[in-house]
Amino acid sequence: MAQKSAPDSTRRSERSRRAIYDAALALVGEVGYGKLTIEAIAARAGVGKQTIYRWWSSKGAVLLDAFLDLAEQASVAASENAGRDETVTEIPDSGDLEADLKYVMRATVDEFNDPKYDAPYRALAAEGLLNPELGAEFVEKLLEPQLQLFVKRVRQAQDAGQVAPDVDPRIALELWSSPLAQRWLMRSGPLTHAYTDKLVEYALHGITPRPAAS
């Protein structure tokens, strides 16, 4: 008589985790963060709420991990589209800092304009202001690693003599990233490629008149 294999608890746990992530991301887009509950996530995912509480302490923690997973999947997909084996972990260095920054900022705008990313990102940004612990984790795990990609690219440009040596890359990146974040958060204007191109141009070249080319 053939012996039945024992259920794979690791695989079952991963299926449950994936279902929870999908449920949290879908629900926050449908009902908003304020009406999102652990009970609703559990029901949508087809798991008991005790399963969720075993892994996470709050709905914010669930959503953060779900969004981090979503970002990781997007990075892997971008790598596959670019024909690379590893995930995208840096801004391309073509030798043209302006072109490289515009390329990444345009991709960022496309993400902000995608409802799949917009709803959970807004929820986490807002909840992070009210929940310092979640806010710190949001910055540490999601925001700061993204900003450090800009830091690395600006330093590469400094090494190539394209950026003044006394410029602080961490401050410099705020010249183009902060206005974009402000417009997105406040919905104060359209998010377009043309807008981010101007942010990069103003940051790199300033707003005062430039001498005419000889």
N, C-alpha and C positions, 0 to 999 in steps of 0.2 A: 504494500500500500504506500503510495507516494506521500511523503511528509510535506505538509503545508508550510511554506516559509512564513516567518513572523512578519507582521506589518512593519514597514520601514518608518519609524517614528520621525526620523530626520526629514524624510521626504514629505511626510504628512504635515510636519510643522512648517516647512517651507511653503507648501500649498496654502496653508492657513494664513501665513504671513503675507503672501502675495495677494490673497483675497482681501485681507484687511487693508493693505495699501491701496488696492484698486477701489475699495469701498469708500475709504476716507477721501481720496482725491475726487471721486465722482460726487459724493454727497456735498462736499464743501462748495463745489461748483453749482449744485442744484439748490441747496437751501441756505448757503452762507455759513460762516464760521459760528455765528451766534446761535444758530439752531442745530448745529452739529452736535451729536451726542455719542457717547460710547455705545449706548444701546442700539442706536441707529446703524452705527458702523458694524456692530456685531451681527445685527439682523441682515444687513446687505451682504456681508461676507459669509454668512452661514456658519458662524461660530458662536460659542457662548461668550458672554461679556467677561467671564472670569479668565478666559484665554487671553483677552486683550489686557486685562489688568495684571496678568502674570508677566507680561512683557513691557508694558508701558504704564506710566503713572497718571496720564491725562490724555485728553483728545489732542492737545497741542503737541505732545510728545509723539503720538501716533502720526499726526500730520507731518511733523518735521522729518521723521524717518521715511515716510512715504514720499515726500518731496525730494529728499536726498537720493532715494532710490530712483526716482524719475529722472533726476539730473544725471545720475550715473548711467542710466540706460541711454539717455540722449548723447552722452559723451562717447559711449561705445558705438552707437549708430553713426556718429560723425566720423569716428575712426574708420569704420567699415566703408563708409562712403568715400573716404580719402585713401582707401587701400592700405591702411596701417593696421598692424597687429595689436598695438597698445591703445589705451584710451587717450583722448586728446587732453594733454595736461599742460600745454603752453600755447602762447600766441605765436603764430608763425613769424619767422624773421626772414623777410624777403630782401632786407637791406633798405627798405623804404618804410620808415616808422609811420608816416602819415597814412600810407595805404594799408598797412597792417592794422592800425588802430581803427580805421574806418571799417575794415572788413569785420572785425570783432564787434564793434558797436552796432553795425547793421544787424548782425546775428542776434545781438542782445535785444534790439528793438523787435525783431521777429518773434522772439520768445515772449517778451512782454505783451505783444499783441495776440498771442495764442491763448485762448481761454483755458486750455489744459494747464498752462503754467500760471496764468494771471491770478486766478482765484485762490489757489493754495499759497502762492507767494504773498499776495496781499494779506491773507489771513495770518500768516506767520509773522509778517512785518508788524501788523497791528497788535497781535497777541504778545509779541516780543517787547512792546512798550509797556504792557501791563504786567507781564510776568518776567521779571529780571533774569531768572534762571533760564527760562526758555530763550529769552532774548540773547543771553550770552552764548548759549549753545548754537543758536541760529547764526550769530556772527562767526563763531569759531569754526563751525563745520561747513557752512555754506558761503557766507558773504566774504570773509577774509581770504579763504583759498582762491576765490575768483579774483579778488583785488590783487593778490600777490602775483598772479599771472601778468598783470599790467606792470607791476613793480619790476619783474624780471625783464620784460621787454624794454622798458625805459632804461634799465641798467645796461642792457645790450647796446642800445642806441648811444648811451654815454661812452661806452667802451669804443664805439665806432666814431666818436667825435661828432655825433649828430645832436647831442643834448649837452648843455653846459655842465661841466663837472660838479658844480656846487648845487645843482638842483636835487632836491629830495624827491625821489620817485614816488614815495608814498603820498606826499602832498600833491605832487603834480597830477597824479591820476584822478584826483578829486575834481580837477578842472573840467574833465569831460564826463566822469561817472556821476558826480553829485547832481548836476543839473538834470541829467536824464532820470535819475531816481526821483528827484523832486517833481518833475513833470508827470511821471508815471503815477506816483503816489497821490498827487493832488488832482490828477486828470485835468491839468491846466492848459493842455494843448495837444495836438496830434503827435504821435510818435512815428516818425518817418525816417527813411534813410537820409533824406536831405537834411533833416534836423541834426542827426548825429554827425553827419559830415561837417556841418558848420561848427558843432561843439569841438571836434578834433582840430579843425582849422584855426578857430579862435584860440584854443589852448596852445597850439604849437607856434602860431605866428602873431598872436596878440590882436588888438583891435585898433591900434594906432596906424596911421598911414605908413606904408612901406616905400622906400626909395624906388623910383622907376628903374627898371633894368636898363643898363647901358647897352 
